[in-house]
């Protein structure tokens, strides 16, 4: 399994629009082959500037790539540019794919 983890710092004023668009993307992702699950984490307290983290679990790298193409096509069809939206609204993000690591330490 692989995990796409995206962390965002979203200004309060744009949060409703960001979440609306993110839910559209989630709806599409759930229909993609290889999708396992998606979780949203909202910061309650702590250090750091990121206030929302999403994690999507995928079966494999090919599934992630295909889903990325599907999301890109959906955004293009709607005339939406996520990078421009983020720049315009002061959204800072960090996105990467991770693998679960076994440390040998039990919980």
C-alpha positions in Angstrom: 0.0 0.0 0.0 1.0 3.6 -0.7 -0.3 6.8 1.0 -0.7 10.1 -0.7 -0.4 12.6 2.1 -1.2 16.3 1.5 -0.8 19.0 4.2 -2.3 22.4 3.8 -2.2 25.8 5.5 -5.6 27.3 4.5 -6.6 30.8 5.4 -10.0 30.9 7.1 -11.6 33.1 4.4 -11.0 30.6 1.7 -11.6 27.4 3.7 -15.3 26.8 2.5 -14.3 27.1 -1.2 -11.2 24.9 -0.6 -13.3 22.2 1.1 -16.0 22.3 -1.5 -13.4 21.7 -4.2 -11.6 19.1 -2.1 -14.8 17.2 -1.7 -15.4 17.1 -5.5 -11.9 15.6 -5.8 -12.6 13.1 -3.1 -15.8 12.0 -4.8 -13.9 11.3 -8.0 -11.0 9.5 -6.1 -13.4 7.1 -4.5 -14.4 5.8 -7.9 -10.8 5.2 -9.1 -9.3 1.7 -9.4 -6.9 1.1 -6.6 -8.5 3.5 -4.1 -8.6 2.1 -0.6 -9.6 4.9 1.8 -9.3 8.6 2.4 -9.0 10.4 5.7 -9.0 14.1 6.6 -7.2 15.4 9.7 -7.9 18.9 11.1 -5.4 20.4 13.5 -6.8 20.9 17.0 -3.6 22.2 18.6 0.1 22.0 18.2 3.1 23.5 16.5 3.4 24.1 12.7 1.4 26.1 10.2 -0.5 23.3 8.5 -4.1 23.1 9.6 -5.5 20.3 7.3 -3.9 17.0 6.3 -5.5 14.5 3.9 -4.3 10.9 3.5 -5.4 8.7 0.6 -4.5 5.0 0.7 -3.8 3.4 -2.7 -3.1 -0.2 -3.7 -0.1 0.8 -5.8 1.8 3.5 -7.7 0.0 2.9 -11.0 -3.3 3.6 -9.2 -2.0 6.9 -7.9 -0.8 8.0 -11.3 -4.1 7.1 -13.0 -6.1 8.9 -10.3 -3.9 11.9 -10.8 -4.7 12.0 -14.5 -8.4 11.6 -13.7 -8.2 14.6 -11.3 -6.3 16.7 -13.8 -8.9 15.9 -16.5 -11.8 16.9 -14.1 -10.1 20.2 -13.2 -9.5 21.0 -16.8 -13.1 20.2 -17.7 -14.2 22.6 -15.0 -11.7 25.3 -16.0 -10.1 25.0 -12.5 -6.4 25.6 -11.9 -5.5 24.3 -8.4 -2.0 25.9 -8.4 -3.4 29.3 -9.4 -6.2 29.0 -6.8 -3.6 28.2 -4.1 -1.4 31.2 -5.1 -4.3 33.6 -5.3 -5.6 32.6 -1.9 -2.4 32.2 0.1 -2.7 28.4 0.5 0.5 26.7 1.3 0.8 22.9 0.8 3.1 20.0 0.9 2.3 16.8 -1.1 4.1 13.5 -1.2 3.6 9.7 -1.5 4.6 7.6 1.5 5.0 3.9 2.3 4.3 2.5 5.7 7.5 1.7 7.5 7.8 -1.2 9.9 10.1 0.0 12.8 9.9 -3.2 14.7 8.4 -1.3 17.6 5.0 -2.6 18.8 2.3 -0.1 19.8 
